[in-house]
Amino acid sequence: MKLKEKEFEEITQQLKELAVQLGATVRFEKGDFKGGYCIVKESSVIVINKLANTQRKAIILATALKELGVDNVYLTPKLREIISEMVEVEDK
């Protein structure tokens, strides 16, 4: 996927907004972890290492959203394609 840093920032913001719409809390924390989706006290939480680069943050968000279930949510075709591509990158 050939995107510029600025594009990854915009995508990360869009993915974060989507996560909030789906009822998840997105937290950026420091630590020795990659990040991902989890459930804390019956609340959906996506934790992302704030020291990760912008591309990595977007990939973590996309993967977490896939786990949350975006198949039945309206997304622009471009955003749906980006999520699919990022999840493929994560799976490799």
N, C-alpha and C positions, 0 to 999 in steps of 0.2 A: 504494500500500500504506500503510495507516494503522496504524502501530505506534508505540508510545511508546519512548523511549530505553532504558528498562529491558528492554523486550521485545527490542529489537535486541541488547542485551548478552547475554541468554539465548540467542537464536538464534545469535549469533556463537560462543558457547561450545559449543553443540550441533554446529554446523558444524565447529568446530575438532576436537572429539572424533571426529566422523565421518571427517574427513581423516586423523587418526591411525590409526583403525581400518582405513582403506584403504591404510595404509603410507606416507602422506605426512608430511613434516615441515612444520610451520607456523612461520614466523619473522616476527616483527614488527621491522622495521628502520626507521631514519630515512633519508631521502634524497629526491631529486627524481624520484619515480616513483610510479605508482599501485599496482602490485603485480599478482600473478597466479601462474599455475602454470608451473613449468619443471622441467627435469631437470638435476641437477647430479651429475656422476660416477655416473650410473645410479641416482640416488636422486630420488624425487619430492619436490619442494619447492614450497610455496606461500609466497610472500613478500608481506607486506602492509605498507604504509607505516603505521608506528605513530602518525603525526600525523594520519591520516585520521579522520573522524568514525566513530562506531559503525555507522551505516547503511552507509557506504561499505565498511567492513571486512567486513560481512556480505555485501554484494553481491559483493565480490572473492572471498570464500570460496565462495559459492554458484556463481559462474561457474567457478572452478577445480575444484570438485567435479564439476560437469557435464562438464568436460573429462576428469577422472579416470575418470568413468563410474560413475554411481550408479543407472543404470537397472536393474541386476540385483541391487541391494542392498536389503534391507528397510528402508524408512523409514516413519515414521508418515505417514498421508495429509497431515496438516498441514505437516510438514516438507518433504515432496515438493512440495506446493503453494507453499510459501514459496520453495524453491529455484527452481522454474519462474518465479515472478513476479519474483524478483530478477534472474534471467538475462535476462528480457524487458526489465527496466529498463536493464540494462547494454548490451543490444543496440541500444537507441534512441539 
